[in-house]
Amino acid sequence: MVQNINPSRLKYRVSLGKAGFVETPQGTNRPDFEEIRSLWCGIYTMSMTQQITLLGSPNSFDLVLIIRHQSDGLKDVKYVRFKDQLYQLVGSSPDFDDSPRSFDLITLKKVDKIGIS
């Protein structure tokens, strides 16, 4: 999928996770971010052609990140924390090559709080 990416572009940390629960001081549980794993990532900039193609798409997103290929996929990952902001994972484009030079794209949408679905 993503080719010719310089690994030095992966200079940010991103936390991949899911909705979990944390106990409040009142003894009730509230939804919260539960980290599954943390990875190095880079910000992916789309070409003008890609941006124009997405103009007609009903899906909206706020950010696209590049991560090293995850051979086990992104199962159980629903939310992402990047630069102290919470995002919902709305799409991923895995590289099926599964080589050391393989990268995946993850598409994120900004959210204010975690909802349990």
Biopython code that builds the backbone (N, CA, C, O; Angstrom):
import numpy as np
from Bio.PDB.StructureBuilder import StructureBuilder

atoms = [
    (1, "MET", "N", (0.829, -1.191, 0.000)),
    (1, "MET", "CA", (0.000, 0.000, 0.000)),
    (1, "MET", "C", (0.867, 1.246, 0.000)),
    (1, "MET", "O", (0.904, 1.969, -0.995)),
    (2, "VAL", "N", (1.555, 1.507, 1.081)),
    (2, "VAL", "CA", (2.392, 2.689, 1.185)),
    (2, "VAL", "C", (3.822, 2.271, 0.904)),
    (2, "VAL", "O", (4.380, 1.433, 1.612)),
    (3, "GLN", "N", (4.407, 2.846, -0.115)),
    (3, "GLN", "CA", (5.758, 2.464, -0.489)),
    (3, "GLN", "C", (6.696, 3.664, -0.370)),
    (3, "GLN", "O", (6.266, 4.817, -0.344)),
    (4, "ASN", "N", (7.958, 3.361, -0.300)),
    (4, "ASN", "CA", (9.014, 4.376, -0.257)),
    (4, "ASN", "C", (8.851, 5.364, 0.898)),
    (4, "ASN", "O", (9.044, 6.567, 0.724)),
    (5, "ILE", "N", (8.504, 4.861, 2.050)),
    (5, "ILE", "CA", (8.411, 5.684, 3.248)),
    (5, "ILE", "C", (9.736, 5.578, 3.984)),
    (5, "ILE", "O", (10.239, 4.480, 4.221)),
    (6, "ASN", "N", (10.285, 6.705, 4.337)),
    (6, "ASN", "CA", (11.511, 6.731, 5.109)),
    (6, "ASN", "C", (11.150, 6.479, 6.573)),
    (6, "ASN", "O", (10.353, 7.227, 7.141)),
    (7, "PRO", "N", (11.718, 5.441, 7.199)),
    (7, "PRO", "CA", (11.384, 5.145, 8.598)),
    (7, "PRO", "C", (11.678, 6.294, 9.560)),
    (7, "PRO", "O", (11.128, 6.325, 10.661)),
    (8, "SER", "N", (12.525, 7.229, 9.171)),
    (8, "SER", "CA", (12.803, 8.368, 10.051)),
    (8, "SER", "C", (11.596, 9.293, 10.183)),
    (8, "SER", "O", (11.578, 10.161, 11.056)),
    (9, "ARG", "N", (10.585, 9.119, 9.325)),
    (9, "ARG", "CA", (9.355, 9.912, 9.451)),
    (9, "ARG", "C", (8.510, 9.472, 10.639)),
    (9, "ARG", "O", (7.608, 10.196, 11.059)),
    (10, "LEU", "N", (8.793, 8.298, 11.181)),
    (10, "LEU", "CA", (8.042, 7.792, 12.329)),
    (10, "LEU", "C", (8.630, 8.389, 13.599)),
    (10, "LEU", "O", (9.400, 7.734, 14.302)),
    (11, "LYS", "N", (8.268, 9.623, 13.889)),
    (11, "LYS", "CA", (8.896, 10.332, 15.011)),
    (11, "LYS", "C", (7.929, 10.687, 16.137)),
    (11, "LYS", "O", (8.310, 11.376, 17.082)),
    (12, "TYR", "N", (6.690, 10.226, 16.048)),
    (12, "TYR", "CA", (5.696, 10.487, 17.088)),
    (12, "TYR", "C", (5.272, 9.175, 17.729)),
    (12, "TYR", "O", (5.390, 8.112, 17.119)),
    (13, "ARG", "N", (4.779, 9.252, 18.959)),
    (13, "ARG", "CA", (4.232, 8.076, 19.631)),
    (13, "ARG", "C", (2.715, 8.138, 19.559)),
    (13, "ARG", "O", (2.115, 9.201, 19.721)),
    (14, "VAL", "N", (2.111, 7.003, 19.316)),
    (14, "VAL", "CA", (0.664, 6.892, 19.268)),
    (14, "VAL", "C", (0.260, 5.687, 20.118)),
    (14, "VAL", "O", (0.927, 4.653, 20.103)),
    (15, "SER", "N", (-0.827, 5.833, 20.850)),
    (15, "SER", "CA", (-1.347, 4.740, 21.672)),
    (15, "SER", "C", (-2.602, 4.194, 21.020)),
    (15, "SER", "O", (-3.549, 4.936, 20.759)),
    (16, "LEU", "N", (-2.609, 2.903, 20.760)),
    (16, "LEU", "CA", (-3.772, 2.233, 20.209)),
    (16, "LEU", "C", (-4.511, 1.565, 21.360)),
    (16, "LEU", "O", (-3.893, 0.942, 22.223)),
    (17, "GLY", "N", (-5.831, 1.694, 21.373)),
    (17, "GLY", "CA", (-6.560, 1.134, 22.501)),
    (17, "GLY", "C", (-8.018, 0.872, 22.220)),
    (17, "GLY", "O", (-8.469, 0.864, 21.075)),
    (18, "LYS", "N", (-8.735, 0.658, 23.296)),
    (18, "LYS", "CA", (-10.160, 0.349, 23.227)),
    (18, "LYS", "C", (-10.850, 1.018, 24.401)),
    (18, "LYS", "O", (-10.205, 1.627, 25.255)),
    (19, "ALA", "N", (-12.149, 0.898, 24.432)),
    (19, "ALA", "CA", (-12.919, 1.442, 25.544)),
    (19, "ALA", "C", (-12.833, 0.489, 26.726)),
    (19, "ALA", "O", (-13.099, -0.707, 26.607)),
    (20, "GLY", "N", (-12.461, 1.041, 27.850)),
    (20, "GLY", "CA", (-12.409, 0.270, 29.086)),
    (20, "GLY", "C", (-13.191, 1.021, 30.147)),
    (20, "GLY", "O", (-13.872, 2.000, 29.840)),
    (21, "PHE", "N", (-13.104, 0.584, 31.367)),
    (21, "PHE", "CA", (-13.803, 1.254, 32.459)),
    (21, "PHE", "C", (-12.832, 1.622, 33.556)),
    (21, "PHE", "O", (-11.866, 0.904, 33.813)),
    (22, "VAL", "N", (-13.092, 2.743, 34.202)),
    (22, "VAL", "CA", (-12.321, 3.176, 35.359)),
    (22, "VAL", "C", (-13.325, 3.529, 36.460)),
    (22, "VAL", "O", (-14.390, 4.085, 36.192)),
    (23, "GLU", "N", (-12.970, 3.199, 37.687)),
    (23, "GLU", "CA", (-13.876, 3.461, 38.799)),
    (23, "GLU", "C", (-13.701, 4.899, 39.284)),
    (23, "GLU", "O", (-12.580, 5.359, 39.500)),
    (24, "THR", "N", (-14.799, 5.587, 39.449)),
    (24, "THR", "CA", (-14.789, 6.967, 39.929)),
    (24, "THR", "C", (-14.720, 6.971, 41.459)),
    (24, "THR", "O", (-14.952, 5.936, 42.084)),
    (25, "PRO", "N", (-14.406, 8.113, 42.069)),
    (25, "PRO", "CA", (-14.403, 8.179, 43.537)),
    (25, "PRO", "C", (-15.766, 7.852, 44.165)),
    (25, "PRO", "O", (-15.832, 7.459, 45.329)),
    (26, "GLN", "N", (-16.844, 8.013, 43.400)),
    (26, "GLN", "CA", (-18.180, 7.705, 43.912)),
    (26, "GLN", "C", (-18.491, 6.204, 43.834)),
    (26, "GLN", "O", (-19.540, 5.764, 44.305)),
    (27, "GLY", "N", (-17.589, 5.425, 43.247)),
    (27, "GLY", "CA", (-17.777, 3.979, 43.179)),
    (27, "GLY", "C", (-18.487, 3.490, 41.927)),
    (27, "GLY", "O", (-18.814, 2.308, 41.822)),
    (28, "THR", "N", (-18.727, 4.384, 40.980)),
    (28, "THR", "CA", (-19.355, 3.968, 39.724)),
    (28, "THR", "C", (-18.281, 3.820, 38.656)),
    (28, "THR", "O", (-17.183, 4.361, 38.783)),
    (29, "ASN", "N", (-18.607, 3.088, 37.615)),
    (29, "ASN", "CA", (-17.676, 2.911, 36.503)),
    (29, "ASN", "C", (-18.028, 3.878, 35.390)),
    (29, "ASN", "O", (-19.203, 4.107, 35.100)),
    (30, "ARG", "N", (-17.001, 4.446, 34.765)),
    (30, "ARG", "CA", (-17.220, 5.301, 33.607)),
    (30, "ARG", "C", (-16.282, 4.838, 32.496)),
    (30, "ARG", "O", (-15.197, 4.325, 32.773)),
    (31, "PRO", "N", (-16.701, 5.020, 31.217)),
    (31, "PRO", "CA", (-15.852, 4.609, 30.097)),
    (31, "PRO", "C", (-14.574, 5.440, 30.040)),
    (31, "PRO", "O", (-14.599, 6.644, 30.295)),
    (32, "ASP", "N", (-13.469, 4.802, 29.708)),
    (32, "ASP", "CA", (-12.189, 5.492, 29.579)),
    (32, "ASP", "C", (-11.326, 4.745, 28.563)),
    (32, "ASP", "O", (-11.614, 3.600, 28.212)),
    (33, "PHE", "N", (-10.276, 5.398, 28.100)),
    (33, "PHE", "CA", (-9.346, 4.818, 27.137)),
    (33, "PHE", "C", (-8.467, 3.780, 27.823)),
    (33, "PHE", "O", (-7.868, 4.053, 28.863)),
    (34, "GLU", "N", (-8.394, 2.588, 27.235)),
    (34, "GLU", "CA", (-7.527, 1.525, 27.744)),
    (34, "GLU", "C", (-6.517, 1.175, 26.660)),
    (34, "GLU", "O", (-6.884, 0.661, 25.604)),
    (35, "GLU", "N", (-5.245, 1.455, 26.924)),
    (35, "GLU", "CA", (-4.193, 1.236, 25.921)),
    (35, "GLU", "C", (-3.926, -0.244, 25.712)),
    (35, "GLU", "O", (-3.808, -1.014, 26.665)),
    (36, "ILE", "N", (-3.833, -0.627, 24.438)),
    (36, "ILE", "CA", (-3.460, -1.994, 24.072)),
    (36, "ILE", "C", (-1.969, -2.049, 23.763)),
    (36, "ILE", "O", (-1.257, -2.939, 24.226)),
    (37, "ARG", "N", (-1.507, -1.074, 22.965)),
    (37, "ARG", "CA", (-0.075, -0.990, 22.659)),
    (37, "ARG", "C", (0.260, 0.421, 22.183)),
    (37, "ARG", "O", (-0.616, 1.195, 21.798)),
    (38, "SER", "N", (1.537, 0.723, 22.223)),
    (38, "SER", "CA", (2.046, 2.027, 21.806)),
    (38, "SER", "C", (3.045, 1.809, 20.670)),
    (38, "SER", "O", (3.877, 0.904, 20.727)),
    (39, "LEU", "N", (2.953, 2.653, 19.635)),
    (39, "LEU", "CA", (3.791, 2.501, 18.447)),
    (39, "LEU", "C", (4.388, 3.839, 18.033)),
    (39, "LEU", "O", (3.934, 4.901, 18.459)),
    (40, "TRP", "N", (5.415, 3.763, 17.193)),
    (40, "TRP", "CA", (5.928, 4.956, 16.531)),
    (40, "TRP", "C", (5.085, 5.197, 15.288)),
    (40, "TRP", "O", (4.668, 4.251, 14.619)),
    (41, "CYS", "N", (4.837, 6.459, 14.982)),
    (41, "CYS", "CA", (4.009, 6.780, 13.822)),
    (41, "CYS", "C", (4.510, 8.070, 13.174)),
    (41, "CYS", "O", (5.352, 8.781, 13.722)),
    (42, "GLY", "N", (3.971, 8.344, 12.004)),
    (42, "GLY", "CA", (4.231, 9.579, 11.286)),
    (42, "GLY", "C", (2.929, 10.103, 10.721)),
    (42, "GLY", "O", (1.971, 9.348, 10.556)),
    (43, "ILE", "N", (2.886, 11.388, 10.426)),
    (43, "ILE", "CA", (1.691, 11.988, 9.843)),
    (43, "ILE", "C", (1.752, 11.819, 8.329)),
    (43, "ILE", "O", (2.759, 12.140, 7.697)),
    (44, "TYR", "N", (0.671, 11.317, 7.761)),
    (44, "TYR", "CA", (0.602, 11.069, 6.325)),
    (44, "TYR", "C", (-0.101, 12.238, 5.650)),
    (44, "TYR", "O", (-1.208, 12.614, 6.035)),
    (45, "THR", "N", (0.538, 12.800, 4.656)),
    (45, "THR", "CA", (-0.039, 13.903, 3.896)),
    (45, "THR", "C", (-0.526, 13.360, 2.560)),
    (45, "THR", "O", (0.230, 12.737, 1.814)),
    (46, "MET", "N", (-1.795, 13.603, 2.272)),
    (46, "MET", "CA", (-2.369, 13.111, 1.019)),
    (46, "MET", "C", (-2.008, 14.030, -0.143)),
    (46, "MET", "O", (-1.808, 15.232, 0.027)),
    (47, "SER", "N", (-1.931, 13.435, -1.317)),
    (47, "SER", "CA", (-1.693, 14.214, -2.529)),
    (47, "SER", "C", (-2.968, 14.975, -2.895)),
    (47, "SER", "O", (-4.039, 14.678, -2.367)),
    (48, "MET", "N", (-2.859, 15.931, -3.774)),
    (48, "MET", "CA", (-4.018, 16.714, -4.191)),
    (48, "MET", "C", (-5.074, 15.816, -4.851)),
    (48, "MET", "O", (-6.270, 16.018, -4.643)),
    (49, "THR", "N", (-4.646, 14.836, -5.636)),
    (49, "THR", "CA", (-5.581, 13.916, -6.281)),
    (49, "THR", "C", (-6.364, 13.131, -5.244)),
    (49, "THR", "O", (-7.573, 12.947, -5.390)),
    (50, "GLN", "N", (-5.690, 12.663, -4.194)),
    (50, "GLN", "CA", (-6.368, 11.918, -3.137)),
    (50, "GLN", "C", (-7.372, 12.802, -2.402)),
    (50, "GLN", "O", (-8.460, 12.345, -2.050)),
    (51, "GLN", "N", (-7.013, 14.067, -2.167)),
    (51, "GLN", "CA", (-7.920, 14.979, -1.481)),
    (51, "GLN", "C", (-9.168, 15.254, -2.311)),
    (51, "GLN", "O", (-10.279, 15.283, -1.782)),
    (52, "ILE", "N", (-8.982, 15.454, -3.604)),
    (52, "ILE", "CA", (-10.119, 15.718, -4.487)),
    (52, "ILE", "C", (-11.027, 14.491, -4.569)),
    (52, "ILE", "O", (-12.250, 14.627, -4.599)),
    (53, "THR", "N", (-10.439, 13.303, -4.604)),
    (53, "THR", "CA", (-11.210, 12.068, -4.652)),
    (53, "THR", "C", (-12.099, 11.941, -3.417)),
    (53, "THR", "O", (-13.229, 11.464, -3.515)),
    (54, "LEU", "N", (-11.600, 12.361, -2.263)),
    (54, "LEU", "CA", (-12.348, 12.224, -1.021)),
    (54, "LEU", "C", (-13.425, 13.291, -0.842)),
    (54, "LEU", "O", (-14.267, 13.160, 0.047)),
    (55, "LEU", "N", (-13.422, 14.331, -1.651)),
    (55, "LEU", "CA", (-14.419, 15.388, -1.500)),
    (55, "LEU", "C", (-15.837, 14.857, -1.654)),
    (55, "LEU", "O", (-16.744, 15.345, -0.979)),
    (56, "GLY", "N", (-16.053, 13.886, -2.509)),
    (56, "GLY", "CA", (-17.376, 13.317, -2.708)),
    (56, "GLY", "C", (-17.720, 12.208, -1.735)),
    (56, "GLY", "O", (-18.831, 11.679, -1.769)),
    (57, "SER", "N", (-16.797, 11.852, -0.877)),
    (57, "SER", "CA", (-17.012, 10.755, 0.063)),
    (57, "SER", "C", (-17.847, 11.226, 1.260)),
    (57, "SER", "O", (-17.621, 12.317, 1.783)),
    (58, "PRO", "N", (-18.808, 10.405, 1.690)),
    (58, "PRO", "CA", (-19.609, 10.786, 2.855)),
    (58, "PRO", "C", (-18.843, 10.630, 4.175)),
    (58, "PRO", "O", (-19.259, 11.175, 5.197)),
    (59, "ASN", "N", (-17.752, 9.907, 4.159)),
    (59, "ASN", "CA", (-16.967, 9.704, 5.376)),
    (59, "ASN", "C", (-16.094, 10.909, 5.645)),
    (59, "ASN", "O", (-15.516, 11.487, 4.724)),
    (60, "SER", "N", (-16.000, 11.286, 6.907)),
    (60, "SER", "CA", (-15.131, 12.395, 7.272)),
    (60, "SER", "C", (-14.071, 11.881, 8.249)),
    (60, "SER", "O", (-14.303, 10.933, 8.999)),
    (61, "PHE", "N", (-12.931, 12.515, 8.222)),
    (61, "PHE", "CA", (-11.848, 12.142, 9.114)),
    (61, "PHE", "C", (-10.998, 13.375, 9.383)),
    (61, "PHE", "O", (-11.101, 14.380, 8.679)),
    (62, "ASP", "N", (-10.166, 13.287, 10.399)),
    (62, "ASP", "CA", (-9.341, 14.424, 10.793)),
    (62, "ASP", "C", (-7.853, 14.213, 10.574)),
    (62, "ASP", "O", (-7.104, 15.180, 10.437)),
    (63, "LEU", "N", (-7.414, 12.957, 10.540)),
    (63, "LEU", "CA", (-5.981, 12.691, 10.508)),
    (63, "LEU", "C", (-5.707, 11.312, 9.924)),
    (63, "LEU", "O", (-6.468, 10.370, 10.145)),
    (64, "VAL", "N", (-4.609, 11.201, 9.175)),
    (64, "VAL", "CA", (-4.152, 9.908, 8.676)),
    (64, "VAL", "C", (-2.716, 9.723, 9.162)),
    (64, "VAL", "O", (-1.866, 10.589, 8.955)),
    (65, "LEU", "N", (-2.454, 8.587, 9.808)),
    (65, "LEU", "CA", (-1.124, 8.293, 10.335)),
    (65, "LEU", "C", (-0.535, 7.074, 9.638)),
    (65, "LEU", "O", (-1.256, 6.190, 9.176)),
    (66, "ILE", "N", (0.791, 7.048, 9.573)),
    (66, "ILE", "CA", (1.541, 5.901, 9.056)),
    (66, "ILE", "C", (2.110, 5.161, 10.259)),
    (66, "ILE", "O", (2.702, 5.768, 11.150)),
    (67, "ILE", "N", (1.925, 3.850, 10.275)),
    (67, "ILE", "CA", (2.533, 3.022, 11.316)),
    (67, "ILE", "C", (3.212, 1.836, 10.642)),
    (67, "ILE", "O", (2.899, 1.503, 9.499)),
    (68, "ARG", "N", (4.135, 1.203, 11.347)),
    (68, "ARG", "CA", (4.726, -0.033, 10.842)),
    (68, "ARG", "C", (3.625, -1.070, 10.677)),
    (68, "ARG", "O", (2.660, -1.088, 11.440)),
    (69, "HIS", "N", (3.773, -1.928, 9.683)),
    (69, "HIS", "CA", (2.761, -2.944, 9.418)),
    (69, "HIS", "C", (2.542, -3.816, 10.640)),
    (69, "HIS", "O", (3.495, -4.311, 11.242)),
    (70, "GLN", "N", (1.282, -4.001, 11.002)),
    (70, "GLN", "CA", (0.896, -4.847, 12.121)),
    (70, "GLN", "C", (0.403, -6.180, 11.565)),
    (70, "GLN", "O", (-0.713, -6.280, 11.056)),
    (71, "SER", "N", (1.247, -7.197, 11.669)),
    (71, "SER", "CA", (0.899, -8.493, 11.067)),
    (71, "SER", "C", (-0.349, -9.108, 11.695)),
    (71, "SER", "O", (-1.065, -9.862, 11.037)),
    (72, "ASP", "N", (-0.613, -8.794, 12.961)),
    (72, "ASP", "CA", (-1.815, -9.323, 13.605)),
    (72, "ASP", "C", (-3.017, -8.406, 13.377)),
    (72, "ASP", "O", (-4.099, -8.654, 13.910)),
    (73, "GLY", "N", (-2.831, -7.363, 12.597)),
    (73, "GLY", "CA", (-3.922, -6.441, 12.308)),
    (73, "GLY", "C", (-4.181, -5.499, 13.469)),
    (73, "GLY", "O", (-3.379, -5.394, 14.397)),
    (74, "LEU", "N", (-5.291, -4.831, 13.402)),
    (74, "LEU", "CA", (-5.656, -3.880, 14.446)),
    (74, "LEU", "C", (-6.913, -4.342, 15.175)),
    (74, "LEU", "O", (-7.757, -3.530, 15.556)),
    (75, "LYS", "N", (-7.027, -5.658, 15.362)),
    (75, "LYS", "CA", (-8.210, -6.168, 16.035)),
    (75, "LYS", "C", (-8.278, -5.607, 17.455)),
    (75, "LYS", "O", (-7.252, -5.406, 18.105)),
    (76, "ASP", "N", (-9.465, -5.364, 17.912)),
    (76, "ASP", "CA", (-9.759, -4.796, 19.235)),
    (76, "ASP", "C", (-9.413, -3.314, 19.350)),
    (76, "ASP", "O", (-9.741, -2.696, 20.363)),
    (77, "VAL", "N", (-8.770, -2.729, 18.362)),
    (77, "VAL", "CA", (-8.435, -1.305, 18.427)),
    (77, "VAL", "C", (-9.623, -0.496, 17.918)),
    (77, "VAL", "O", (-10.040, -0.641, 16.769)),
    (78, "LYS", "N", (-10.158, 0.351, 18.783)),
    (78, "LYS", "CA", (-11.283, 1.203, 18.427)),
    (78, "LYS", "C", (-10.929, 2.686, 18.554)),
    (78, "LYS", "O", (-11.495, 3.536, 17.867)),
    (79, "TYR", "N", (-9.971, 2.978, 19.454)),
    (79, "TYR", "CA", (-9.599, 4.363, 19.729)),
    (79, "TYR", "C", (-8.088, 4.523, 19.677)),
    (79, "TYR", "O", (-7.333, 3.568, 19.860)),
    (80, "VAL", "N", (-7.666, 5.765, 19.421)),
    (80, "VAL", "CA", (-6.248, 6.095, 19.318)),
    (80, "VAL", "C", (-6.006, 7.395, 20.070)),
    (80, "VAL", "O", (-6.775, 8.348, 19.939)),
    (81, "ARG", "N", (-4.939, 7.432, 20.857)),
    (81, "ARG", "CA", (-4.548, 8.679, 21.521)),
    (81, "ARG", "C", (-3.269, 9.163, 20.852)),
    (81, "ARG", "O", (-2.252, 8.469, 20.835)),
    (82, "PHE", "N", (-3.347, 10.380, 20.297)),
    (82, "PHE", "CA", (-2.215, 10.977, 19.590)),
    (82, "PHE", "C", (-2.093, 12.434, 20.011)),
    (82, "PHE", "O", (-3.038, 13.210, 19.865)),
    (83, "LYS", "N", (-0.930, 12.804, 20.531)),
    (83, "LYS", "CA", (-0.671, 14.165, 21.002)),
    (83, "LYS", "C", (-1.748, 14.632, 21.986)),
    (83, "LYS", "O", (-2.284, 15.733, 21.852)),
    (84, "ASP", "N", (-2.056, 13.799, 22.959)),
    (84, "ASP", "CA", (-3.034, 14.091, 24.019)),
    (84, "ASP", "C", (-4.443, 14.351, 23.505)),
    (84, "ASP", "O", (-5.253, 14.950, 24.212)),
    (85, "GLN", "N", (-4.747, 13.918, 22.298)),
    (85, "GLN", "CA", (-6.093, 14.039, 21.737)),
    (85, "GLN", "C", (-6.623, 12.636, 21.460)),
    (85, "GLN", "O", (-5.879, 11.762, 21.017)),
    (86, "LEU", "N", (-7.898, 12.428, 21.722)),
    (86, "LEU", "CA", (-8.520, 11.132, 21.505)),
    (86, "LEU", "C", (-9.173, 11.084, 20.129)),
    (86, "LEU", "O", (-9.879, 12.013, 19.737)),
    (87, "TYR", "N", (-8.933, 10.002, 19.400)),
    (87, "TYR", "CA", (-9.495, 9.800, 18.069)),
    (87, "TYR", "C", (-10.157, 8.434, 18.012)),
    (87, "TYR", "O", (-9.782, 7.516, 18.741)),
    (88, "GLN", "N", (-11.146, 8.310, 17.136)),
    (88, "GLN", "CA", (-11.752, 7.018, 16.858)),
    (88, "GLN", "C", (-11.140, 6.488, 15.569)),
    (88, "GLN", "O", (-10.976, 7.235, 14.604)),
    (89, "LEU", "N", (-10.807, 5.224, 15.548)),
    (89, "LEU", "CA", (-10.262, 4.593, 14.347)),
    (89, "LEU", "C", (-11.417, 4.361, 13.380)),
    (89, "LEU", "O", (-12.318, 3.570, 13.658)),
    (90, "VAL", "N", (-11.389, 5.058, 12.238)),
    (90, "VAL", "CA", (-12.480, 4.914, 11.268)),
    (90, "VAL", "C", (-12.076, 4.103, 10.048)),
    (90, "VAL", "O", (-12.930, 3.736, 9.240)),
    (91, "GLY", "N", (-10.801, 3.821, 9.905)),
    (91, "GLY", "CA", (-10.366, 3.007, 8.775)),
    (91, "GLY", "C", (-8.896, 2.678, 8.856)),
    (91, "GLY", "O", (-8.116, 3.374, 9.506)),
    (92, "SER", "N", (-8.533, 1.604, 8.182)),
    (92, "SER", "CA", (-7.119, 1.250, 8.098)),
    (92, "SER", "C", (-6.852, 0.653, 6.724)),
    (92, "SER", "O", (-7.707, -0.015, 6.142)),
    (93, "SER", "N", (-5.663, 0.902, 6.222)),
    (93, "SER", "CA", (-5.232, 0.355, 4.937)),
    (93, "SER", "C", (-3.955, -0.431, 5.173)),
    (93, "SER", "O", (-2.860, 0.128, 5.106)),
    (94, "PRO", "N", (-4.084, -1.724, 5.449)),
    (94, "PRO", "CA", (-2.897, -2.528, 5.737)),
    (94, "PRO", "C", (-2.118, -2.853, 4.474)),
    (94, "PRO", "O", (-2.680, -2.974, 3.385)),
    (95, "ASP", "N", (-0.818, -2.990, 4.647)),
    (95, "ASP", "CA", (0.063, -3.430, 3.568)),
    (95, "ASP", "C", (0.169, -4.943, 3.677)),
    (95, "ASP", "O", (0.616, -5.458, 4.702)),
    (96, "PHE", "N", (-0.230, -5.650, 2.648)),
    (96, "PHE", "CA", (-0.266, -7.106, 2.704)),
    (96, "PHE", "C", (1.072, -7.747, 2.356)),
    (96, "PHE", "O", (1.173, -8.973, 2.305)),
    (97, "ASP", "N", (2.097, -6.939, 2.118)),
    (97, "ASP", "CA", (3.419, -7.461, 1.780)),
    (97, "ASP", "C", (4.070, -8.142, 2.979)),
    (97, "ASP", "O", (4.762, -9.146, 2.811)),
    (98, "ASP", "N", (3.864, -7.620, 4.180)),
    (98, "ASP", "CA", (4.406, -8.175, 5.423)),
    (98, "ASP", "C", (5.929, -8.293, 5.407)),
    (98, "ASP", "O", (6.486, -9.309, 5.822)),
    (99, "SER", "N", (6.589, -7.252, 4.930)),
    (99, "SER", "CA", (8.050, -7.201, 4.949)),
    (99, "SER", "C", (8.490, -6.137, 5.953)),
    (99, "SER", "O", (7.662, -5.362, 6.433)),
    (100, "PRO", "N", (9.777, -6.091, 6.273)),
    (100, "PRO", "CA", (10.257, -5.064, 7.206)),
    (100, "PRO", "C", (10.033, -3.630, 6.704)),
    (100, "PRO", "O", (10.065, -2.693, 7.502)),
    (101, "ARG", "N", (9.812, -3.447, 5.425)),
    (101, "ARG", "CA", (9.575, -2.118, 4.863)),
    (101, "ARG", "C", (8.089, -1.853, 4.619)),
    (101, "ARG", "O", (7.741, -0.957, 3.850)),
    (102, "SER", "N", (7.212, -2.623, 5.264)),
    (102, "SER", "CA", (5.773, -2.465, 5.085)),
    (102, "SER", "C", (5.205, -1.491, 6.111)),
    (102, "SER", "O", (5.615, -1.472, 7.271)),
    (103, "PHE", "N", (4.255, -0.687, 5.656)),
    (103, "PHE", "CA", (3.601, 0.297, 6.514)),
    (103, "PHE", "C", (2.097, 0.214, 6.320)),
    (103, "PHE", "O", (1.618, -0.200, 5.264)),
    (104, "ASP", "N", (1.358, 0.611, 7.346)),
    (104, "ASP", "CA", (-0.096, 0.684, 7.288)),
    (104, "ASP", "C", (-0.518, 2.134, 7.475)),
    (104, "ASP", "O", (0.172, 2.916, 8.129)),
    (105, "LEU", "N", (-1.659, 2.479, 6.894)),
    (105, "LEU", "CA", (-2.266, 3.785, 7.113)),
    (105, "LEU", "C", (-3.470, 3.598, 8.023)),
    (105, "LEU", "O", (-4.274, 2.690, 7.815)),
    (106, "ILE", "N", (-3.596, 4.460, 9.037)),
    (106, "ILE", "CA", (-4.793, 4.434, 9.872)),
    (106, "ILE", "C", (-5.467, 5.797, 9.769)),
    (106, "ILE", "O", (-4.816, 6.838, 9.855)),
    (107, "THR", "N", (-6.783, 5.768, 9.583)),
    (107, "THR", "CA", (-7.568, 6.984, 9.415)),
    (107, "THR", "C", (-8.327, 7.242, 10.706)),
    (107, "THR", "O", (-8.983, 6.350, 11.245)),
    (108, "LEU", "N", (-8.230, 8.484, 11.200)),
    (108, "LEU", "CA", (-8.756, 8.819, 12.516)),
    (108, "LEU", "C", (-9.739, 9.981, 12.460)),
    (108, "LEU", "O", (-9.612, 10.886, 11.636)),
    (109, "LYS", "N", (-10.721, 9.936, 13.355)),
    (109, "LYS", "CA", (-11.684, 11.012, 13.516)),
    (109, "LYS", "C", (-11.680, 11.454, 14.971)),
    (109, "LYS", "O", (-11.776, 10.624, 15.875)),
    (110, "LYS", "N", (-11.570, 12.749, 15.200)),
    (110, "LYS", "CA", (-11.485, 13.303, 16.544)),
    (110, "LYS", "C", (-12.798, 13.079, 17.288)),
    (110, "LYS", "O", (-13.880, 13.290, 16.739)),
    (111, "VAL", "N", (-12.689, 12.650, 18.544)),
    (111, "VAL", "CA", (-13.856, 12.463, 19.398)),
    (111, "VAL", "C", (-13.601, 13.145, 20.744)),
    (111, "VAL", "O", (-12.455, 13.339, 21.151)),
    (112, "ASP", "N", (-14.694, 13.505, 21.424)),
    (112, "ASP", "CA", (-14.567, 14.164, 22.724)),
    (112, "ASP", "C", (-14.540, 13.176, 23.872)),
    (112, "ASP", "O", (-13.865, 13.388, 24.879)),
    (113, "LYS", "N", (-15.288, 12.088, 23.704)),
    (113, "LYS", "CA", (-15.325, 11.087, 24.777)),
    (113, "LYS", "C", (-15.554, 9.715, 24.174)),
    (113, "LYS", "O", (-15.941, 9.576, 23.014)),
    (114, "ILE", "N", (-15.309, 8.718, 24.985)),
    (114, "ILE", "CA", (-15.432, 7.348, 24.544)),
    (114, "ILE", "C", (-16.859, 6.869, 24.768)),
    (114, "ILE", "O", (-17.438, 7.071, 25.836)),
    (115, "GLY", "N", (-17.406, 6.243, 23.760)),
    (115, "GLY", "CA", (-18.726, 5.648, 23.874)),
    (115, "GLY", "C", (-18.592, 4.142, 23.772)),
    (115, "GLY", "O", (-17.803, 3.645, 22.968)),
    (116, "ILE", "N", (-19.329, 3.427, 24.552)),
    (116, "ILE", "CA", (-19.286, 1.977, 24.519)),
    (116, "ILE", "C", (-20.300, 1.497, 23.496)),
    (116, "ILE", "O", (-21.480, 1.842, 23.562)),
    (117, "SER", "N", (-19.821, 0.690, 22.541)),
    (117, "SER", "CA", (-20.744, 0.168, 21.533)),
    (117, "SER", "C", (-20.770, -1.342, 21.553)),
    (117, "SER", "O", (-21.492, -1.957, 20.769)),
]
sb = StructureBuilder()
sb.init_structure("model")
sb.init_model(0)
sb.init_chain("A")
sb.init_seg("    ")
for serial, (resi, resn, name, xyz) in enumerate(atoms, 1):
    if name == "N":
        sb.init_residue(resn, " ", resi, " ")
    sb.init_atom(name, np.array(xyz, "f"), 0.0, 1.0, " ", f" {name:<3s}", serial, name[0])
structure = sb.get_structure()
